[in-house]
Amino acid sequence: MGALVIVATPIGNLSDISPRALDALRNADLIACEDTRHTIKLLNHFGIQKPLVSYHDFNEEKKAWELGEKIRGGNTIALVSDAGTPGISDPGYRLVRYCRDHELNVVSIPGANAAVTALSASGLPTDEFFFAGFLPSKKAARREKLEELRSLSATLIFYEAPHRIQGTLTDLLEILGDRDACVARELTKIHEEFVFGKLSAIPGKVKTLGEFVIVVAGKVEGERAEANAPLTRDQVLKTLGISRNELYDLFFKK
C-alpha cells in the first residue's frame, strides 16, 4: 500500500535532521516539496537522489488530488517544506486531508519546529500556548487579529518577516500592553539570537535580518491596560459598537 510520509526537515542546522527522516527520504518513490531548488540542496548534502515535485500554496489544491491518486496507486510520497514540519504555516493540509478522506496511510516523522524551539528557550510559560502563525500583513487587519487574541491567558507565538518585525512589535505593545516577550532570530543558525524583556524595550535591540519567532506572555488575570498602551480608534469603535462612518456622522454631520 502507498503512504504519505510527512517529514520534518531542519530549520537551519542540517545536523538536526533525524536518521528516520533520512530513511524516509531515501525510501520514498517521490518527494513533494515547496521549492525544488531548496530541497535539492538538502538531498545533495546527504547523497539522496529522488524525483521531486513542486507542492506549494499556489498549486496545492490541484496537486493534492494528483499526489493523492499516486498514493492510492501504491506510491510512497514524502512531503517536506522548505524548513521545519510540513503543514505548520506551510502547505500540506489539503494533501493530508485527501489521504484521510480516502483512508490512505499517513505517517508523521517528527523533527524541527521553529515555534516550539523558540518557546522552549523563551523563558515564558510553556504549559499552555497559542500558535498564531503569521499575522496579517496589513496594519489594520493585524491589529484586529491582535484584539481577538488579547484576552487569551496562553503564551502567544507568532512568525514574522524581517520587513514587518518593527511594525508588528509596535502593534503588539499598543494592543496587548507591555508584556514580557522574547524575540528569536535565525534559530539553529550561526547568527541565532534571543532578545528577552518587556515589549517596550525590545524593538531597539532587534536586528531586522533573518526569520523571526515572537513569543509573548498571555494575559494575566486582572491585568489592566498599560499606561503606555494608548486606546486605539478600533478599540473605541468596538466598545461603542458602531462603525467608523457612524462615528464620523455622530461628531461631524449636522
C-alpha positions in Angstrom: 0.0 0.0 0.0 1.1 3.6 -0.6 1.6 6.2 2.0 2.1 9.9 2.7 5.1 10.4 4.9 5.3 13.9 6.5 9.0 14.5 7.0 10.2 17.3 9.3 13.5 18.9 8.0 15.9 21.2 9.7 15.1 24.9 10.2 18.7 25.9 9.8 21.3 23.4 11.2 21.4 20.4 8.9 22.6 18.2 11.9 19.1 18.4 13.3 17.6 16.0 10.8 16.9 12.5 12.2 18.1 9.2 10.9 14.4 8.2 10.5 13.7 11.2 8.4 16.7 10.4 6.1 15.5 6.8 5.7 12.0 8.1 4.7 13.5 10.4 2.1 15.7 7.5 0.7 12.8 5.1 0.6 10.2 7.4 -0.9 9.1 7.0 -4.6 8.6 10.7 -4.9 9.3 13.8 -2.7 6.8 16.7 -2.7 8.4 20.0 -1.7 7.7 23.7 -1.7 10.8 24.7 -3.7 12.7 22.1 -5.6 15.8 24.3 -5.7 15.8 24.4 -1.9 15.1 20.7 -1.3 17.7 19.5 -3.8 20.4 21.2 -1.7 19.3 19.2 1.4 19.2 16.0 -0.6 22.6 16.6 -2.2 24.1 17.2 1.2 23.0 13.7 2.3 23.6 12.0 -1.1 20.0 11.3 -1.8 18.6 11.2 -5.4 14.9 11.1 -5.8 12.4 12.6 -8.2 10.9 15.9 -6.9 7.6 17.6 -7.5 6.7 21.2 -6.5 3.9 21.4 -4.0 3.2 25.0 -2.7 0.4 27.4 -1.8 -0.4 28.3 -5.4 -0.9 24.7 -6.7 -1.8 22.9 -3.5 -5.5 22.2 -4.4 -4.7 20.6 -7.8 -1.5 18.8 -6.6 -3.3 17.4 -3.5 -5.6 15.4 -5.8 -2.7 14.3 -8.2 -0.4 13.2 -5.4 -3.3 11.6 -3.5 -4.1 9.5 -6.6 -0.5 8.4 -6.8 -0.7 7.2 -3.2 -3.9 5.4 -3.9 -1.9 3.7 -6.7 0.7 2.4 -4.2 3.3 5.1 -4.2 5.0 6.3 -1.1 5.3 10.1 -1.2 7.5 12.1 1.3 6.2 15.6 2.0 8.7 18.2 3.1 8.6 22.0 3.4 11.5 24.4 3.0 12.2 24.2 6.7 10.6 22.6 9.7 7.4 20.5 9.9 5.2 20.4 6.8 1.7 21.9 7.4 2.7 24.2 10.2 2.3 27.6 8.5 3.3 25.7 5.3 1.5 23.8 2.6 0.3 20.3 3.4 -3.2 20.4 4.9 -5.1 19.6 1.7 -2.9 16.6 0.9 -3.2 15.2 4.4 -7.0 15.8 4.3 -7.3 14.0 0.9 -5.5 11.0 2.4 -7.7 11.0 5.5 -10.9 11.3 3.4 -9.8 8.3 1.3 -8.5 6.2 4.2 -4.9 6.3 2.9 -1.9 5.7 5.2 -0.4 8.9 6.7 2.9 8.8 8.7 4.3 11.8 10.5 8.1 11.8 11.3 8.7 14.5 14.0 11.5 16.9 14.0 12.4 20.6 14.0 9.7 23.2 14.5 10.5 26.9 14.9 7.6 27.8 17.2 8.3 25.1 19.8 12.1 25.7 19.5 11.6 29.4 20.3 9.0 28.7 23.1 11.3 26.2 24.9 14.1 28.8 25.2 11.9 31.9 25.7 11.6 31.9 29.5 7.8 32.3 29.2 5.2 29.8 30.4 5.1 26.6 28.3 2.2 24.8 29.9 -0.4 26.4 27.6 0.4 28.3 24.3 -1.4 29.5 21.2 0.4 29.4 17.9 -1.0 32.2 15.6 1.4 31.7 12.7 1.9 34.8 10.6 -0.2 37.8 11.4 -1.9 39.7 8.5 0.5 41.9 6.6 -1.9 44.9 6.5 -1.7 47.0 9.7 -5.5 47.3 10.3 -6.1 43.6 9.9 -3.1 42.8 12.0 -4.3 45.0 14.9 -7.8 43.5 14.6 -6.4 40.0 14.9 -4.4 41.0 18.0 -7.5 42.4 19.5 -9.0 38.9 19.2 -6.0 37.4 20.9 -5.7 40.0 23.7 -7.8 38.1 26.2 -6.0 34.7 25.9 -4.1 33.6 29.0 -2.0 31.2 27.0 1.5 32.3 25.8 1.2 33.6 22.3 3.6 32.6 19.4 3.9 34.4 16.1 6.1 34.1 13.0 7.2 37.3 11.3 9.2 38.5 8.3 12.1 41.0 8.7 10.5 43.9 6.9 7.4 43.7 9.2 9.1 42.9 12.6 9.3 46.5 13.9 5.7 47.3 12.9 4.4 44.1 14.5 6.3 44.8 17.7 4.7 48.2 17.9 1.2 46.8 17.4 1.8 44.1 20.0 2.8 46.8 22.6 -0.2 49.0 21.8 -2.8 46.3 21.7 -1.6 43.8 24.3 0.2 46.2 26.7 3.8 46.0 27.9 4.0 42.2 28.5 7.1 40.0 28.8 8.2 38.8 25.4 11.1 37.0 23.7 12.0 37.5 20.0 14.0 34.7 18.5 16.0 35.3 15.3 17.7 32.8 12.9 17.0 29.8 15.1 19.7 27.0 15.0 21.8 29.0 12.6 25.2 30.7 13.1 23.6 34.1 14.0 20.9 32.7 16.3 19.8 35.4 18.8 17.2 35.7 21.5 16.0 39.1 22.9 14.0 38.9 26.1 12.3 41.7 28.0 9.3 44.0 28.0 7.7 44.7 24.7 8.5 48.4 25.1 12.2 47.6 25.4 12.7 45.0 22.7 12.4 46.9 19.3 15.6 48.8 19.7 17.5 45.6 20.4 16.2 43.5 17.5 18.1 43.4 14.2 15.9 43.4 11.2 17.6 40.5 9.4 16.6 36.8 9.2 13.5 34.9 10.2 11.7 35.7 13.4 9.6 34.0 16.0 7.9 36.2 18.6 6.8 34.8 21.9 4.6 36.9 24.1 3.2 36.3 27.6 -0.6 35.7 27.8 -3.0 37.9 29.7 -2.7 37.7 33.4 -6.0 37.6 35.3 -6.9 41.1 36.4 -4.5 42.7 34.0 -5.2 46.3 33.2 -4.2 48.3 30.2 -0.7 49.6 30.4 -0.1 53.4 30.7 2.0 53.5 27.6 -0.6 51.5 25.6 -2.9 54.2 24.3 -6.5 53.4 23.5 -6.8 52.9 19.7 -9.6 54.0 17.4 -10.6 50.4 16.7 -10.9 49.7 20.5 -13.2 52.8 20.8 -15.4 51.6 17.9 -15.6 48.1 19.3 -16.5 49.4 22.8 -19.2 51.7 21.4 -20.5 49.1 19.0 -20.5 51.4 16.0 -18.8 51.7 12.6 -16.2 54.3 11.6 -18.9 56.0 9.4 -21.3 56.1 12.3 -18.7 57.7 14.5 -18.0 60.4 11.8 -21.7 61.1 11.4 -22.1 61.4 15.2 -19.5 64.1 15.6 -19.2 65.9 12.2 -22.5 65.8 10.5 -25.3 68.2 11.5 
